[in-house]
Amino acid sequence: MIICNRWGEVIFMTNNIREDWDCKYNENPFQQVTFIYLIGLKDYRGKSINTKVL
Protein backbone atom coordinates (compact mmCIF):
# COMPACT_ATOMS: atom_id res chain seq x y z
CA MET A 1 0.00 0.00 0.00
CA ILE A 2 1.21 3.47 -0.84
CA ILE A 3 -0.33 6.65 0.59
CA CYS A 4 0.38 9.93 -1.21
CA ASN A 5 -0.53 13.50 -0.42
CA ARG A 6 -2.40 15.70 -2.87
CA TRP A 7 0.85 16.59 -4.68
CA GLY A 8 1.75 12.94 -5.28
CA GLU A 9 4.48 12.80 -2.62
CA VAL A 10 4.69 9.35 -1.00
CA ILE A 11 4.10 9.73 2.73
CA PHE A 12 3.71 6.06 3.68
CA MET A 13 4.55 2.77 1.99
CA THR A 14 4.34 -0.83 3.16
CA ASN A 15 4.30 -4.38 1.81
CA ASN A 16 3.07 -5.74 5.15
CA ILE A 17 -0.73 -6.21 5.25
CA ARG A 18 -0.62 -5.98 9.06
CA GLU A 19 1.26 -2.65 9.20
CA ASP A 20 -0.91 0.36 10.00
CA TRP A 21 -0.25 3.99 9.12
CA ASP A 22 -0.30 6.25 12.18
CA CYS A 23 -1.39 9.32 10.15
CA LYS A 24 2.01 10.95 10.66
CA TYR A 25 4.73 12.08 8.27
CA ASN A 26 8.20 12.82 9.63
CA GLU A 27 6.71 12.37 13.13
CA ASN A 28 4.19 15.18 12.51
CA PRO A 29 0.46 14.31 12.62
CA PHE A 30 -1.70 15.28 9.66
CA GLN A 31 -4.80 17.38 10.06
CA GLN A 32 -7.86 16.67 7.92
CA VAL A 33 -6.60 16.55 4.34
CA THR A 34 -7.14 14.50 1.18
CA PHE A 35 -4.97 11.44 0.52
CA ILE A 36 -4.64 9.03 -2.37
CA TYR A 37 -4.34 5.35 -1.50
CA LEU A 38 -2.71 3.01 -4.01
CA ILE A 39 -3.23 -0.65 -3.19
CA GLY A 40 -1.74 -3.54 -5.15
CA LEU A 41 -2.31 -7.21 -4.47
CA LYS A 42 -2.35 -10.61 -6.13
CA ASP A 43 -5.28 -13.03 -6.14
CA TYR A 44 -4.97 -16.75 -5.43
CA ARG A 45 -3.96 -17.37 -9.08
CA GLY A 46 -1.18 -14.77 -8.91
CA LYS A 47 -3.06 -12.21 -11.01
CA SER A 48 -2.16 -8.61 -10.04
CA ILE A 49 -4.97 -6.34 -8.91
CA ASN A 50 -4.33 -2.62 -8.46
CA THR A 51 -6.72 -0.03 -7.16
CA LYS A 52 -6.63 3.68 -6.38
CA VAL A 53 -8.85 5.36 -3.81
CA LEU A 54 -9.22 9.12 -3.71
CHARMM-style PDB file with segment names, atoms N, HN, CA, C and O in Angstrom:
ATOM      1  N   MET     1       0.852  -1.163   0.000  1.00  0.00      PROA
ATOM      2  CA  MET     1       0.000   0.000   0.000  1.00  0.00      PROA
ATOM      3  C   MET     1       0.897   1.224   0.000  1.00  0.00      PROA
ATOM      4  O   MET     1       1.913   1.275   0.693  1.00  0.00      PROA
ATOM      5  N   ILE     2       0.503   2.194  -0.782  1.00  0.00      PROA
ATOM      6  HN  ILE     2      -0.323   2.153  -1.345  1.00  0.00      PROA
ATOM      7  CA  ILE     2       1.211   3.466  -0.845  1.00  0.00      PROA
ATOM      8  C   ILE     2       0.186   4.571  -0.578  1.00  0.00      PROA
ATOM      9  O   ILE     2      -0.894   4.577  -1.169  1.00  0.00      PROA
ATOM     10  N   ILE     3       0.529   5.501   0.312  1.00  0.00      PROA
ATOM     11  HN  ILE     3       1.406   5.496   0.792  1.00  0.00      PROA
ATOM     12  CA  ILE     3      -0.328   6.646   0.587  1.00  0.00      PROA
ATOM     13  C   ILE     3       0.428   7.891   0.156  1.00  0.00      PROA
ATOM     14  O   ILE     3       1.570   8.111   0.559  1.00  0.00      PROA
ATOM     15  N   CYS     4      -0.231   8.710  -0.677  1.00  0.00      PROA
ATOM     16  HN  CYS     4      -1.159   8.532  -1.004  1.00  0.00      PROA
ATOM     17  CA  CYS     4       0.378   9.933  -1.210  1.00  0.00      PROA
ATOM     18  C   CYS     4      -0.450  11.135  -0.779  1.00  0.00      PROA
ATOM     19  O   CYS     4      -1.650  11.027  -0.528  1.00  0.00      PROA
ATOM     20  N   ASN     5       0.215  12.279  -0.698  1.00  0.00      PROA
ATOM     21  HN  ASN     5       1.190  12.367  -0.902  1.00  0.00      PROA
ATOM     22  CA  ASN     5      -0.535  13.499  -0.423  1.00  0.00      PROA
ATOM     23  C   ASN     5      -1.090  14.050  -1.739  1.00  0.00      PROA
ATOM     24  O   ASN     5      -0.908  13.442  -2.794  1.00  0.00      PROA
ATOM     25  N   ARG     6      -1.747  15.170  -1.678  1.00  0.00      PROA
ATOM     26  HN  ARG     6      -1.895  15.664  -0.821  1.00  0.00      PROA
ATOM     27  CA  ARG     6      -2.405  15.701  -2.874  1.00  0.00      PROA
ATOM     28  C   ARG     6      -1.446  16.104  -3.986  1.00  0.00      PROA
ATOM     29  O   ARG     6      -1.874  16.287  -5.126  1.00  0.00      PROA
ATOM     30  N   TRP     7      -0.148  16.246  -3.680  1.00  0.00      PROA
ATOM     31  HN  TRP     7       0.200  16.097  -2.754  1.00  0.00      PROA
ATOM     32  CA  TRP     7       0.851  16.593  -4.683  1.00  0.00      PROA
ATOM     33  C   TRP     7       1.587  15.377  -5.204  1.00  0.00      PROA
ATOM     34  O   TRP     7       2.539  15.509  -5.973  1.00  0.00      PROA
ATOM     35  N   GLY     8       1.150  14.175  -4.788  1.00  0.00      PROA
ATOM     36  HN  GLY     8       0.377  14.068  -4.164  1.00  0.00      PROA
ATOM     37  CA  GLY     8       1.754  12.943  -5.278  1.00  0.00      PROA
ATOM     38  C   GLY     8       2.978  12.483  -4.510  1.00  0.00      PROA
ATOM     39  O   GLY     8       3.605  11.494  -4.887  1.00  0.00      PROA
ATOM     40  N   GLU     9       3.331  13.184  -3.435  1.00  0.00      PROA
ATOM     41  HN  GLU     9       2.821  13.988  -3.128  1.00  0.00      PROA
ATOM     42  CA  GLU     9       4.480  12.805  -2.622  1.00  0.00      PROA
ATOM     43  C   GLU     9       4.110  11.594  -1.764  1.00  0.00      PROA
ATOM     44  O   GLU     9       3.090  11.610  -1.075  1.00  0.00      PROA
ATOM     45  N   VAL    10       4.937  10.546  -1.803  1.00  0.00      PROA
ATOM     46  HN  VAL    10       5.766  10.534  -2.363  1.00  0.00      PROA
ATOM     47  CA  VAL    10       4.693   9.350  -1.002  1.00  0.00      PROA
ATOM     48  C   VAL    10       4.956   9.686   0.462  1.00  0.00      PROA
ATOM     49  O   VAL    10       6.043  10.137   0.823  1.00  0.00      PROA
ATOM     50  N   ILE    11       3.935   9.459   1.306  1.00  0.00      PROA
ATOM     51  HN  ILE    11       3.052   9.093   1.012  1.00  0.00      PROA
ATOM     52  CA  ILE    11       4.100   9.734   2.727  1.00  0.00      PROA
ATOM     53  C   ILE    11       4.095   8.468   3.574  1.00  0.00      PROA
ATOM     54  O   ILE    11       4.472   8.503   4.746  1.00  0.00      PROA
ATOM     55  N   PHE    12       3.667   7.340   2.983  1.00  0.00      PROA
ATOM     56  HN  PHE    12       3.361   7.312   2.031  1.00  0.00      PROA
ATOM     57  CA  PHE    12       3.710   6.060   3.680  1.00  0.00      PROA
ATOM     58  C   PHE    12       3.695   4.956   2.634  1.00  0.00      PROA
ATOM     59  O   PHE    12       2.992   5.039   1.627  1.00  0.00      PROA
ATOM     60  N   MET    13       4.496   3.908   2.898  1.00  0.00      PROA
ATOM     61  HN  MET    13       5.067   3.840   3.716  1.00  0.00      PROA
ATOM     62  CA  MET    13       4.545   2.765   1.987  1.00  0.00      PROA
ATOM     63  C   MET    13       4.812   1.507   2.807  1.00  0.00      PROA
ATOM     64  O   MET    13       5.647   1.516   3.712  1.00  0.00      PROA
ATOM     65  N   THR    14       4.106   0.432   2.491  1.00  0.00      PROA
ATOM     66  HN  THR    14       3.428   0.424   1.756  1.00  0.00      PROA
ATOM     67  CA  THR    14       4.345  -0.834   3.160  1.00  0.00      PROA
ATOM     68  C   THR    14       3.974  -2.001   2.250  1.00  0.00      PROA
ATOM     69  O   THR    14       3.097  -1.888   1.393  1.00  0.00      PROA
ATOM     70  N   ASN    15       4.656  -3.116   2.454  1.00  0.00      PROA
ATOM     71  HN  ASN    15       5.368  -3.208   3.150  1.00  0.00      PROA
ATOM     72  CA  ASN    15       4.302  -4.380   1.806  1.00  0.00      PROA
ATOM     73  C   ASN    15       3.692  -5.348   2.810  1.00  0.00      PROA
ATOM     74  O   ASN    15       3.334  -6.473   2.461  1.00  0.00      PROA
ATOM     75  N   ASN    16       3.576  -4.904   4.066  1.00  0.00      PROA
ATOM     76  HN  ASN    16       3.867  -3.990   4.350  1.00  0.00      PROA
ATOM     77  CA  ASN    16       3.067  -5.738   5.146  1.00  0.00      PROA
ATOM     78  C   ASN    16       1.591  -5.432   5.369  1.00  0.00      PROA
ATOM     79  O   ASN    16       1.243  -4.318   5.760  1.00  0.00      PROA
ATOM     80  N   ILE    17       0.725  -6.404   5.126  1.00  0.00      PROA
ATOM     81  HN  ILE    17       1.007  -7.309   4.808  1.00  0.00      PROA
ATOM     82  CA  ILE    17      -0.725  -6.207   5.254  1.00  0.00      PROA
ATOM     83  C   ILE    17      -1.133  -5.882   6.688  1.00  0.00      PROA
ATOM     84  O   ILE    17      -2.206  -5.319   6.907  1.00  0.00      PROA
ATOM     85  N   ARG    18      -0.297  -6.226   7.664  1.00  0.00      PROA
ATOM     86  HN  ARG    18       0.574  -6.683   7.486  1.00  0.00      PROA
ATOM     87  CA  ARG    18      -0.616  -5.977   9.064  1.00  0.00      PROA
ATOM     88  C   ARG    18      -0.073  -4.642   9.583  1.00  0.00      PROA
ATOM     89  O   ARG    18      -0.334  -4.278  10.729  1.00  0.00      PROA
ATOM     90  N   GLU    19       0.670  -3.918   8.765  1.00  0.00      PROA
ATOM     91  HN  GLU    19       0.882  -4.213   7.834  1.00  0.00      PROA
ATOM     92  CA  GLU    19       1.260  -2.648   9.200  1.00  0.00      PROA
ATOM     93  C   GLU    19       0.273  -1.509   8.991  1.00  0.00      PROA
ATOM     94  O   GLU    19      -0.228  -1.303   7.886  1.00  0.00      PROA
ATOM     95  N   ASP    20       0.000  -0.781  10.052  1.00  0.00      PROA
ATOM     96  HN  ASP    20       0.407  -0.949  10.950  1.00  0.00      PROA
ATOM     97  CA  ASP    20      -0.914   0.360   9.999  1.00  0.00      PROA
ATOM     98  C   ASP    20      -0.146   1.658   9.812  1.00  0.00      PROA
ATOM     99  O   ASP    20       1.022   1.762  10.186  1.00  0.00      PROA
ATOM    100  N   TRP    21      -0.811   2.643   9.231  1.00  0.00      PROA
ATOM    101  HN  TRP    21      -1.760   2.559   8.926  1.00  0.00      PROA
ATOM    102  CA  TRP    21      -0.251   3.986   9.123  1.00  0.00      PROA
ATOM    103  C   TRP    21      -0.778   4.792  10.301  1.00  0.00      PROA
ATOM    104  O   TRP    21      -1.978   4.772  10.573  1.00  0.00      PROA
ATOM    105  N   ASP    22       0.088   5.489  10.991  1.00  0.00      PROA
ATOM    106  HN  ASP    22       1.063   5.505  10.770  1.00  0.00      PROA
ATOM    107  CA  ASP    22      -0.296   6.251  12.182  1.00  0.00      PROA
ATOM    108  C   ASP    22      -0.728   7.682  11.866  1.00  0.00      PROA
ATOM    109  O   ASP    22      -0.852   8.503  12.775  1.00  0.00      PROA
ATOM    110  N   CYS    23      -0.954   7.985  10.608  1.00  0.00      PROA
ATOM    111  HN  CYS    23      -0.854   7.318   9.870  1.00  0.00      PROA
ATOM    112  CA  CYS    23      -1.387   9.320  10.150  1.00  0.00      PROA
ATOM    113  C   CYS    23      -0.358  10.400  10.456  1.00  0.00      PROA
ATOM    114  O   CYS    23      -0.704  11.556  10.700  1.00  0.00      PROA
ATOM    115  N   LYS    24       0.927  10.000  10.439  1.00  0.00      PROA
ATOM    116  HN  LYS    24       1.208   9.061  10.241  1.00  0.00      PROA
ATOM    117  CA  LYS    24       2.008  10.950  10.656  1.00  0.00      PROA
ATOM    118  C   LYS    24       2.976  10.892   9.486  1.00  0.00      PROA
ATOM    119  O   LYS    24       3.090   9.874   8.804  1.00  0.00      PROA
ATOM    120  N   TYR    25       3.668  11.995   9.267  1.00  0.00      PROA
ATOM    121  HN  TYR    25       3.575  12.823   9.822  1.00  0.00      PROA
ATOM    122  CA  TYR    25       4.728  12.078   8.265  1.00  0.00      PROA
ATOM    123  C   TYR    25       5.875  12.841   8.902  1.00  0.00      PROA
ATOM    124  O   TYR    25       5.693  13.969   9.359  1.00  0.00      PROA
ATOM    125  N   ASN    26       7.042  12.242   8.934  1.00  0.00      PROA
ATOM    126  HN  ASN    26       7.189  11.325   8.563  1.00  0.00      PROA
ATOM    127  CA  ASN    26       8.198  12.823   9.628  1.00  0.00      PROA
ATOM    128  C   ASN    26       7.850  13.164  11.073  1.00  0.00      PROA
ATOM    129  O   ASN    26       8.228  14.217  11.586  1.00  0.00      PROA
ATOM    130  N   GLU    27       7.118  12.249  11.724  1.00  0.00      PROA
ATOM    131  HN  GLU    27       6.810  11.394  11.307  1.00  0.00      PROA
ATOM    132  CA  GLU    27       6.713  12.366  13.130  1.00  0.00      PROA
ATOM    133  C   GLU    27       5.709  13.482  13.398  1.00  0.00      PROA
ATOM    134  O   GLU    27       5.411  13.771  14.557  1.00  0.00      PROA
ATOM    135  N   ASN    28       5.183  14.112  12.354  1.00  0.00      PROA
ATOM    136  HN  ASN    28       5.425  13.877  11.413  1.00  0.00      PROA
ATOM    137  CA  ASN    28       4.192  15.178  12.510  1.00  0.00      PROA
ATOM    138  C   ASN    28       2.816  14.657  12.101  1.00  0.00      PROA
ATOM    139  O   ASN    28       2.663  14.142  10.993  1.00  0.00      PROA
ATOM    140  N   PRO    29       1.804  14.780  12.978  1.00  0.00      PROA
ATOM    141  CA  PRO    29       0.461  14.308  12.622  1.00  0.00      PROA
ATOM    142  C   PRO    29      -0.177  15.186  11.555  1.00  0.00      PROA
ATOM    143  O   PRO    29       0.034  16.399  11.518  1.00  0.00      PROA
ATOM    144  N   PHE    30      -0.965  14.548  10.684  1.00  0.00      PROA
ATOM    145  HN  PHE    30      -1.136  13.563  10.714  1.00  0.00      PROA
ATOM    146  CA  PHE    30      -1.704  15.280   9.657  1.00  0.00      PROA
ATOM    147  C   PHE    30      -3.030  15.753  10.217  1.00  0.00      PROA
ATOM    148  O   PHE    30      -3.651  15.074  11.035  1.00  0.00      PROA
ATOM    149  N   GLN    31      -3.452  16.909   9.776  1.00  0.00      PROA
ATOM    150  HN  GLN    31      -2.948  17.460   9.112  1.00  0.00      PROA
ATOM    151  CA  GLN    31      -4.798  17.382  10.064  1.00  0.00      PROA
ATOM    152  C   GLN    31      -5.709  16.787   8.988  1.00  0.00      PROA
ATOM    153  O   GLN    31      -5.259  15.944   8.212  1.00  0.00      PROA
ATOM    154  N   GLN    32      -6.946  17.193   8.922  1.00  0.00      PROA
ATOM    155  HN  GLN    32      -7.312  17.878   9.553  1.00  0.00      PROA
ATOM    156  CA  GLN    32      -7.863  16.674   7.919  1.00  0.00      PROA
ATOM    157  C   GLN    32      -7.445  17.176   6.544  1.00  0.00      PROA
ATOM    158  O   GLN    32      -7.522  18.369   6.252  1.00  0.00      PROA
ATOM    159  N   VAL    33      -7.002  16.247   5.706  1.00  0.00      PROA
ATOM    160  HN  VAL    33      -6.939  15.277   5.943  1.00  0.00      PROA
ATOM    161  CA  VAL    33      -6.603  16.547   4.337  1.00  0.00      PROA
ATOM    162  C   VAL    33      -7.023  15.387   3.444  1.00  0.00      PROA
ATOM    163  O   VAL    33      -7.527  14.373   3.926  1.00  0.00      PROA
ATOM    164  N   THR    34      -6.812  15.541   2.148  1.00  0.00      PROA
ATOM    165  HN  THR    34      -6.402  16.365   1.757  1.00  0.00      PROA
ATOM    166  CA  THR    34      -7.142  14.496   1.184  1.00  0.00      PROA
ATOM    167  C   THR    34      -5.907  13.670   0.860  1.00  0.00      PROA
ATOM    168  O   THR    34      -4.833  14.217   0.610  1.00  0.00      PROA
ATOM    169  N   PHE    35      -6.062  12.353   0.865  1.00  0.00      PROA
ATOM    170  HN  PHE    35      -6.934  11.908   1.068  1.00  0.00      PROA
ATOM    171  CA  PHE    35      -4.975  11.442   0.524  1.00  0.00      PROA
ATOM    172  C   PHE    35      -5.401  10.540  -0.617  1.00  0.00      PROA
ATOM    173  O   PHE    35      -6.591  10.319  -0.841  1.00  0.00      PROA
ATOM    174  N   ILE    36      -4.423  10.025  -1.332  1.00  0.00      PROA
ATOM    175  HN  ILE    36      -3.456  10.205  -1.150  1.00  0.00      PROA
ATOM    176  CA  ILE    36      -4.641   9.035  -2.369  1.00  0.00      PROA
ATOM    177  C   ILE    36      -4.031   7.732  -1.880  1.00  0.00      PROA
ATOM    178  O   ILE    36      -2.865   7.700  -1.488  1.00  0.00      PROA
ATOM    179  N   TYR    37      -4.813   6.653  -1.900  1.00  0.00      PROA
ATOM    180  HN  TYR    37      -5.761   6.679  -2.219  1.00  0.00      PROA
ATOM    181  CA  TYR    37      -4.343   5.347  -1.497  1.00  0.00      PROA
ATOM    182  C   TYR    37      -4.169   4.485  -2.738  1.00  0.00      PROA
ATOM    183  O   TYR    37      -5.103   4.326  -3.525  1.00  0.00      PROA
ATOM    184  N   LEU    38      -2.981   3.931  -2.914  1.00  0.00      PROA
ATOM    185  HN  LEU    38      -2.222   4.060  -2.276  1.00  0.00      PROA
ATOM    186  CA  LEU    38      -2.709   3.010  -4.008  1.00  0.00      PROA
ATOM    187  C   LEU    38      -2.483   1.637  -3.396  1.00  0.00      PROA
ATOM    188  O   LEU    38      -1.570   1.452  -2.591  1.00  0.00      PROA
ATOM    189  N   ILE    39      -3.312   0.677  -3.777  1.00  0.00      PROA
ATOM    190  HN  ILE    39      -4.053   0.827  -4.431  1.00  0.00      PROA
ATOM    191  CA  ILE    39      -3.226  -0.652  -3.193  1.00  0.00      PROA
ATOM    192  C   ILE    39      -3.042  -1.671  -4.310  1.00  0.00      PROA
ATOM    193  O   ILE    39      -3.824  -1.718  -5.260  1.00  0.00      PROA
ATOM    194  N   GLY    40      -2.002  -2.480  -4.181  1.00  0.00      PROA
ATOM    195  HN  GLY    40      -1.367  -2.442  -3.409  1.00  0.00      PROA
ATOM    196  CA  GLY    40      -1.740  -3.539  -5.151  1.00  0.00      PROA
ATOM    197  C   GLY    40      -1.700  -4.882  -4.454  1.00  0.00      PROA
ATOM    198  O   GLY    40      -1.114  -5.010  -3.379  1.00  0.00      PROA
ATOM    199  N   LEU    41      -2.314  -5.877  -5.053  1.00  0.00      PROA
ATOM    200  HN  LEU    41      -2.790  -5.773  -5.927  1.00  0.00      PROA
ATOM    201  CA  LEU    41      -2.309  -7.212  -4.470  1.00  0.00      PROA
ATOM    202  C   LEU    41      -2.398  -8.252  -5.567  1.00  0.00      PROA
ATOM    203  O   LEU    41      -2.621  -7.925  -6.732  1.00  0.00      PROA
ATOM    204  N   LYS    42      -2.220  -9.505  -5.188  1.00  0.00      PROA
ATOM    205  HN  LYS    42      -2.039  -9.771  -4.241  1.00  0.00      PROA
ATOM    206  CA  LYS    42      -2.352 -10.614  -6.129  1.00  0.00      PROA
ATOM    207  C   LYS    42      -3.415 -11.561  -5.614  1.00  0.00      PROA
ATOM    208  O   LYS    42      -3.492 -11.832  -4.416  1.00  0.00      PROA
ATOM    209  N   ASP    43      -4.254 -12.075  -6.543  1.00  0.00      PROA
ATOM    210  HN  ASP    43      -4.192 -11.855  -7.517  1.00  0.00      PROA
ATOM    211  CA  ASP    43      -5.277 -13.026  -6.139  1.00  0.00      PROA
ATOM    212  C   ASP    43      -4.653 -14.421  -6.003  1.00  0.00      PROA
ATOM    213  O   ASP    43      -3.448 -14.592  -6.188  1.00  0.00      PROA
ATOM    214  N   TYR    44      -5.478 -15.399  -5.684  1.00  0.00      PROA
ATOM    215  HN  TYR    44      -6.457 -15.260  -5.534  1.00  0.00      PROA
ATOM    216  CA  TYR    44      -4.974 -16.751  -5.428  1.00  0.00      PROA
ATOM    217  C   TYR    44      -4.320 -17.389  -6.654  1.00  0.00      PROA
ATOM    218  O   TYR    44      -3.577 -18.361  -6.520  1.00  0.00      PROA
ATOM    219  N   ARG    45      -4.593 -16.846  -7.859  1.00  0.00      PROA
ATOM    220  HN  ARG    45      -5.196 -16.056  -7.968  1.00  0.00      PROA
ATOM    221  CA  ARG    45      -3.960 -17.367  -9.079  1.00  0.00      PROA
ATOM    222  C   ARG    45      -2.689 -16.612  -9.426  1.00  0.00      PROA
ATOM    223  O   ARG    45      -2.004 -16.956 -10.389  1.00  0.00      PROA
ATOM    224  N   GLY    46      -2.368 -15.574  -8.643  1.00  0.00      PROA
ATOM    225  HN  GLY    46      -2.925 -15.294  -7.861  1.00  0.00      PROA
ATOM    226  CA  GLY    46      -1.178 -14.770  -8.914  1.00  0.00      PROA
ATOM    227  C   GLY    46      -1.437 -13.579  -9.813  1.00  0.00      PROA
ATOM    228  O   GLY    46      -0.503 -12.870 -10.189  1.00  0.00      PROA
ATOM    229  N   LYS    47      -2.704 -13.347 -10.163  1.00  0.00      PROA
ATOM    230  HN  LYS    47      -3.463 -13.923  -9.857  1.00  0.00      PROA
ATOM    231  CA  LYS    47      -3.056 -12.206 -11.010  1.00  0.00      PROA
ATOM    232  C   LYS    47      -2.979 -10.919 -10.184  1.00  0.00      PROA
ATOM    233  O   LYS    47      -3.521 -10.851  -9.081  1.00  0.00      PROA
ATOM    234  N   SER    48      -2.304  -9.903 -10.722  1.00  0.00      PROA
ATOM    235  HN  SER    48      -1.863  -9.958 -11.618  1.00  0.00      PROA
ATOM    236  CA  SER    48      -2.163  -8.613 -10.043  1.00  0.00      PROA
ATOM    237  C   SER    48      -3.454  -7.817 -10.118  1.00  0.00      PROA
ATOM    238  O   SER    48      -4.107  -7.751 -11.159  1.00  0.00      PROA
ATOM    239  N   ILE    49      -3.802  -7.217  -8.996  1.00  0.00      PROA
ATOM    240  HN  ILE    49      -3.272  -7.271  -8.150  1.00  0.00      PROA
ATOM    241  CA  ILE    49      -4.968  -6.343  -8.909  1.00  0.00      PROA
ATOM    242  C   ILE    49      -4.493  -5.032  -8.290  1.00  0.00      PROA
ATOM    243  O   ILE    49      -3.913  -5.032  -7.204  1.00  0.00      PROA
ATOM    244  N   ASN    50      -4.731  -3.935  -8.965  1.00  0.00      PROA
ATOM    245  HN  ASN    50      -5.202  -3.935  -9.847  1.00  0.00      PROA
ATOM    246  CA  ASN    50      -4.326  -2.622  -8.464  1.00  0.00      PROA
ATOM    247  C   ASN    50      -5.567  -1.737  -8.370  1.00  0.00      PROA
ATOM    248  O   ASN    50      -6.452  -1.785  -9.224  1.00  0.00      PROA
ATOM    249  N   THR    51      -5.607  -0.938  -7.324  1.00  0.00      PROA
ATOM    250  HN  THR    51      -4.887  -0.899  -6.631  1.00  0.00      PROA
ATOM    251  CA  THR    51      -6.721  -0.033  -7.157  1.00  0.00      PROA
ATOM    252  C   THR    51      -6.230   1.299  -6.593  1.00  0.00      PROA
ATOM    253  O   THR    51      -5.205   1.357  -5.914  1.00  0.00      PROA
ATOM    254  N   LYS    52      -6.958   2.347  -6.877  1.00  0.00      PROA
ATOM    255  HN  LYS    52      -7.791   2.301  -7.428  1.00  0.00      PROA
ATOM    256  CA  LYS    52      -6.635   3.676  -6.379  1.00  0.00      PROA
ATOM    257  C   LYS    52      -7.879   4.243  -5.738  1.00  0.00      PROA
ATOM    258  O   LYS    52      -8.959   4.204  -6.326  1.00  0.00      PROA
ATOM    259  N   VAL    53      -7.733   4.775  -4.524  1.00  0.00      PROA
ATOM    260  HN  VAL    53      -6.855   4.807  -4.047  1.00  0.00      PROA
ATOM    261  CA  VAL    53      -8.849   5.359  -3.806  1.00  0.00      PROA
ATOM    262  C   VAL    53      -8.528   6.810  -3.538  1.00  0.00      PROA
ATOM    263  O   VAL    53      -7.487   7.129  -2.964  1.00  0.00      PROA
ATOM    264  N   LEU    54      -9.420   7.690  -3.953  1.00  0.00      PROA
ATOM    265  HN  LEU    54     -10.265   7.431  -4.420  1.00  0.00      PROA
ATOM    266  CA  LEU    54      -9.225   9.124  -3.711  1.00  0.00      PROA
ATOM    267  C   LEU    54     -10.032   9.560  -2.525  1.00  0.00      PROA
ATOM    268  OT1 LEU    54     -10.005  10.734  -2.157  1.00  0.00      PROA
TER     269      LEU     54
END
